[in-house]
Amino acid sequence: MHTPLRPSGNNVLDLRPTTLKLSSLKSTSLTSIHDLQRHFTPFGQIQSLIIIENGESALIKYQKHGDALKAFE
């Protein structure tokens, strides 16, 4: 289990320095891979994007730690 560096609501940037985990997706307009890519690509190059937990959460992995930090803020 990863220890969060700092929480922001239900979202956390974990110790894998390029991965952002988003929670509660169903309460947002970001409900598909395409929606998430369009929203998060401006922060940097996405290495992988996975929707998990029956569409409730997503993992977004950036190539660079700084890009993940920009998306997190």
N, C-alpha and C positions, 0 to 999 in steps of 0.2 A: 504494500500500500504506500502511496506517495503522500508526503506531507505538503499541504499547500503553502506557497510562499506568502500569499496574501489573498484574502477572499474579496469578492465583489458581488454581493448578493449570493446567488447560487453558483456563480461561475468561479473557477479557480485556474490559476496557472501553476501547474505542478512542477516537481523537480526535474522532469524531463523538459529541459529548457526551451524546446521549440513547440511544445504541445499545449493547446488551449482546449479545455473541456467546457462545453456549454450545457447547461441544464435547463429544463422547462421550455424546450423548443415549441411544444404544442401551444403555448400561450403567446407565441410570436408569429410573425408572417414568414419566418424562415423555416419552412417545413420540408424542403427538398434539397437534394445535393446541389442542384442548379442555383437555388436561392442563396444557399450558404456560400457557394463559390463566388457568386456575383457580389455578395456583401463583404466577404473577407479577403478577396484577391487584392483590393487596393492597398492593403497593409503589407503585402509582400507575396513572394512566390510560395504557393501551397504545395507541399510535398504529398500529403494525403488528407482525405476528408472522409470520415465514416459517421453515419448516423447509427446510434445504438439504443438499446433499451426501448424497443418498440416506438422509435421516433421521438422519445422524450429527451435524448441527449445527443451530442455530437462531439467527436474528437477532430480537431483541426491541427495538423502538423505542418509547421512552416520550415523552410530550409534554414532560416536564421533566427536566433534567439531574439534579436532586436525587433524583428517583424512580429513575432508572437507577443512581445511586450506592447507594441503599438496597437495590436488588435485587442489586447486585454484591457488597455486603458480606454 
